[in-house]
Amino acid sequence: MMKAIRVYQYGGPEQLKLERIPIPQPSSDEVLIRVHTVGVLPYDWKYREGYFKDSRPAIFPYTPGTTFAGTVEKIGRNVHDYHIGQEVFGRSKYGTYAEFTVASREEIFPKPSTITFQEAAAIPGSAILAWLTLFRDGELREGEKVLIHGAAGGFGSIAVQLAKWKGAHVIGTSSGRNLDFLSLLGADNVIDYTSTSFENIVQDVDLVVDTVGGDTLERSWSVVKKGGKLLSLVEQPSADKIRMYGLKTVKPFTPYSPEETKIISQTISQLIADRKLRIVISKLVSLETVQEAHRISQQGHGRGRIILKVYDDD
């Protein structure tokens, strides 16, 4: 048996119940993982609240979480590229707010010994997404200008650093208390959205990356230069406005191969190991206090990523 968080119905953080359930067993192409750390993502609480019940209805009860870092506990008979005790990170469709989870061999990657489990937990849920948003979908290149909304959060703080590493001119919006923080991460310009309308001082950017939506997204159209791109992680930008403002249409999401993901994860891991990419952790929580983590995540305006620490590896 193992400890795990279970959700039995849509609702608030109080729906996160700590229980004991059987340890799952891997199929022939899967790996059993002892979970050390988990990235607590905004998606987790939105799914719990029922934001996606029409497009991705939950099958209750379920265990939240999709990302993890941990060690291989058991391998399926068709798995030959990992061994018991190996440190890995990745994603699981079975839920990761638990002491153990099962993952497909194609969705796990070796964790270098030079990065921590806490850092590794942020790679599959934040860093890889930031990479794909900036460099694949956004086609950001050296010398271009990018505006990142919500730049101090778990995704934004990584996107700022990756964009700067690429050689872009980086503009970030955040609350006033995070301006110095963003400057330390490498942002060239930082804007306090609580006191300044960014659209009055920003213009001709090649790419806008939006993590806020709503009014922020609507006010972003005018700052993108013709032929540029506007990408939102929270809502689909209007196709009519894309045409009206003369922006590039981003191709519908296409699955990326495990080989591509492996290369990206290796590059990001090396950047972290070389201290060229900093994973900012705002709070460490346990399975017993995960309700608090969801409340904090729902409040927004945070700095960096919330990490759920399941297994004490210190």
C-alpha positions in Angstrom: 0.0 0.0 0.0 1.0 3.6 -0.5 -0.1 7.1 0.4 -1.8 9.0 -2.4 -4.1 12.0 -2.9 -7.5 11.2 -4.2 -10.3 13.4 -5.6 -13.9 12.1 -5.6 -15.7 15.1 -7.0 -15.2 18.5 -8.5 -14.7 21.3 -6.0 -12.2 23.3 -3.9 -8.9 22.2 -2.3 -10.8 20.3 0.4 -11.5 17.7 -2.2 -7.9 16.6 -2.0 -8.0 13.5 0.3 -5.0 11.7 1.6 -5.6 8.0 1.5 -3.8 4.6 1.4 -4.3 2.7 -1.9 -2.5 -0.2 -3.5 0.8 0.4 -5.2 0.3 0.2 -9.0 2.1 -2.3 -11.1 3.8 -1.6 -14.5 2.8 -3.3 -17.7 5.4 -4.7 -20.0 6.3 -1.3 -21.5 6.0 0.7 -18.3 8.1 1.6 -15.2 7.2 1.8 -11.6 8.6 5.0 -10.1 9.1 5.9 -6.4 8.1 9.6 -6.5 10.5 12.0 -4.9 9.1 15.3 -6.1 6.2 16.7 -8.2 5.6 20.0 -9.9 2.3 21.5 -8.7 0.9 23.0 -11.9 -2.0 25.4 -12.4 -3.6 22.7 -14.6 -3.9 20.5 -11.4 -6.3 22.8 -9.6 -8.1 23.8 -12.7 -8.8 20.2 -13.5 -9.9 19.6 -9.9 -12.3 22.6 -10.1 -13.9 21.2 -13.3 -12.5 23.7 -15.8 -12.1 20.9 -18.4 -15.1 18.7 -17.5 -16.6 19.2 -21.0 -13.4 18.5 -23.0 -11.6 16.2 -20.5 -14.1 14.9 -17.9 -12.5 13.3 -14.8 -13.0 9.7 -14.0 -13.5 9.7 -10.2 -11.7 9.0 -8.0 -8.5 10.1 -9.5 -5.0 11.0 -8.3 -3.9 14.5 -9.4 -0.5 15.4 -10.9 1.2 14.7 -14.2 4.9 15.4 -13.6 7.4 13.8 -11.3 11.1 13.2 -10.5 12.0 10.0 -8.7 13.8 6.6 -8.9 13.0 3.5 -10.8 11.5 0.9 -8.5 10.4 -1.8 -11.0 10.6 -2.3 -14.8 8.3 -4.1 -17.3 9.7 -7.0 -19.2 10.1 -4.9 -22.5 12.0 -2.1 -20.8 15.7 -2.4 -21.4 17.0 1.2 -21.3 16.4 1.8 -17.6 17.4 0.0 -14.4 16.2 -0.3 -10.9 17.5 2.5 -8.7 18.0 4.9 -11.7 17.1 8.5 -11.1 14.6 9.8 -13.7 12.0 12.5 -14.3 9.0 12.6 -16.7 5.2 12.5 -16.9 2.5 10.0 -16.0 -1.1 9.7 -17.0 -1.9 7.8 -13.8 -1.4 10.7 -11.3 1.7 11.7 -9.4 0.5 13.0 -6.0 1.5 9.7 -4.6 4.4 7.7 -3.2 4.5 5.6 -6.4 3.4 6.1 -10.0 3.6 4.2 -13.2 4.9 5.8 -16.4 5.5 4.7 -20.0 9.2 4.2 -20.9 8.7 6.8 -23.6 7.7 9.5 -21.1 10.6 9.2 -18.7 14.1 10.6 -19.0 17.4 10.1 -17.1 18.1 12.6 -14.4 21.7 13.8 -14.3 23.3 13.6 -10.9 24.2 17.2 -11.2 20.6 18.4 -10.8 18.3 17.9 -7.8 15.0 16.1 -7.7 13.3 19.4 -7.0 14.9 21.0 -10.1 14.1 17.9 -12.2 10.4 18.0 -11.3 10.0 21.4 -13.0 11.4 20.2 -16.4 8.5 18.2 -17.8 5.7 20.5 -16.7 7.3 23.9 -17.1 10.7 24.0 -18.9 9.8 21.7 -21.8 6.6 23.7 -22.3 8.5 27.0 -22.2 11.0 25.6 -24.8 8.3 24.5 -27.2 6.3 27.7 -26.8 9.3 30.0 -27.4 11.3 28.1 -30.0 9.0 25.7 -31.8 5.6 27.4 -31.9 7.0 31.0 -31.3 10.0 30.5 -33.6 11.9 33.0 -31.4 15.4 33.8 -32.7 18.4 35.7 -31.6 17.9 39.5 -31.6 14.1 39.3 -31.6 11.9 40.9 -29.0 9.5 38.9 -26.8 7.0 40.0 -24.2 6.1 37.5 -21.5 3.1 38.1 -19.3 3.1 36.5 -15.9 6.9 36.4 -16.1 7.6 35.7 -12.5 5.6 32.5 -12.3 6.7 28.9 -12.7 6.4 28.9 -16.5 7.3 32.6 -16.9 10.5 32.6 -14.8 11.9 29.7 -17.0 10.7 31.3 -20.3 12.5 34.6 -19.4 15.8 32.8 -18.9 15.4 30.6 -22.0 14.6 33.5 -24.2 17.6 35.5 -22.8 19.8 32.4 -23.4 18.7 32.4 -27.0 19.8 36.0 -27.4 16.4 37.7 -27.5 15.4 41.0 -26.0 13.1 40.0 -23.1 10.3 42.2 -21.7 8.3 40.8 -18.7 5.2 41.9 -16.9 4.6 41.2 -13.2 3.5 42.8 -9.9 5.8 45.4 -8.5 7.3 43.1 -5.9 8.8 40.8 -8.6 10.5 43.5 -10.8 13.9 43.1 -9.2 13.5 39.3 -9.3 12.9 39.4 -13.1 15.9 41.6 -13.7 18.1 39.1 -11.8 16.7 36.4 -14.2 17.9 38.4 -17.2 14.8 40.4 -18.3 15.9 43.5 -20.2 12.7 45.4 -19.3 10.2 44.8 -16.6 6.8 46.3 -16.3 4.6 46.5 -13.2 1.2 45.7 -14.6 -0.5 47.1 -11.5 0.7 50.7 -12.2 1.6 50.8 -15.9 -0.3 49.9 -19.0 2.2 47.8 -21.0 0.6 48.6 -24.3 1.5 52.3 -23.9 5.2 51.6 -23.7 5.7 48.4 -25.6 5.6 48.1 -29.4 6.8 46.1 -32.4 7.5 42.8 -30.5 8.1 39.7 -32.5 6.4 37.4 -30.0 3.9 37.7 -27.1 3.7 34.8 -24.7 0.6 35.1 -22.5 -0.1 33.2 -19.3 -2.8 35.5 -18.0 -5.6 35.7 -20.6 -8.6 37.9 -20.5 -8.0 41.6 -20.7 -4.2 41.1 -20.7 -4.5 39.0 -23.9 -6.9 41.6 -25.5 -4.5 44.5 -24.9 -1.6 42.5 -26.3 -2.8 42.6 -30.0 -1.6 46.1 -30.6 2.0 45.5 -29.4 2.9 42.7 -31.9 4.5 43.8 -35.1 3.0 42.7 -38.4 4.1 39.2 -39.1 4.7 38.5 -35.4 3.0 35.9 -33.2 0.8 35.9 -30.1 0.6 32.7 -28.1 -1.5 32.1 -25.1 -1.3 29.3 -22.6 -4.7 29.9 -21.2 -7.0 30.6 -24.1 -7.0 30.4 -27.9 -6.3 33.7 -29.6 -9.0 34.8 -32.0 -8.3 33.7 -35.6 -10.1 36.7 -36.9 -7.9 39.1 -34.9 -4.8 37.2 -36.1 -5.8 38.0 -39.6 -6.9 41.5 -38.8 -3.5 42.4 -37.2 -1.5 40.6 -39.8 0.1 38.1 -37.5 1.4 34.6 -38.2 -1.0 31.8 -37.6 0.5 29.2 -35.3 0.0 25.7 -36.6 -2.4 23.5 -34.6 -0.5 21.6 -31.9 1.2 18.6 -33.3 2.6 15.8 -31.2 6.3 15.8 -30.8 8.3 12.6 -30.8 9.9 11.0 -27.8 13.2 11.5 -29.5 12.6 15.3 -29.8 11.4 15.5 -26.2 14.5 13.6 -25.0 16.8 16.0 -26.8 15.0 19.0 -25.3 15.1 17.5 -21.8 18.8 16.8 -22.1 19.5 20.3 -23.2 17.5 21.8 -20.4 19.1 19.5 -17.8 22.5 20.6 -19.0 21.5 24.3 -18.8 20.4 23.7 -15.2 23.6 21.8 -14.3 25.7 24.5 -15.8 23.7 27.1 -13.8 22.6 28.8 -17.0 19.0 28.1 -16.1 17.7 28.6 -12.6 14.7 26.7 -11.3 13.0 29.0 -8.8 11.1 27.1 -6.1 8.6 29.2 -4.2 7.4 26.6 -1.8 7.9 23.0 -0.8 4.9 21.1 0.5 4.1 17.5 1.6 1.2 15.2 0.7 -0.3 16.1 4.0 -0.3 19.9 3.2 -1.1 19.7 -0.6 -4.4 21.5 0.0 -2.3 24.6 0.9 -0.3 24.3 -2.3 -3.5 24.4 -4.4 -4.8 27.4 -2.5 -1.5 29.2 -3.1 -1.5 28.2 -6.8 -5.1 29.4 -7.3 -4.2 32.9 -5.9 -1.7 33.4 -8.7 0.9 36.2 -8.6 3.5 33.7 -7.3 7.2 33.5 -7.9 8.6 30.3 -9.4 7.2 26.8 -9.0 5.5 25.0 -6.1 7.0 21.6 -5.5 5.4 18.7 -3.8 8.1 16.7 -1.9 6.9 13.1 -1.5 10.0 11.2 -0.6 12.8 12.7 1.6 16.0 11.9 -0.3 18.2 14.1 1.9 
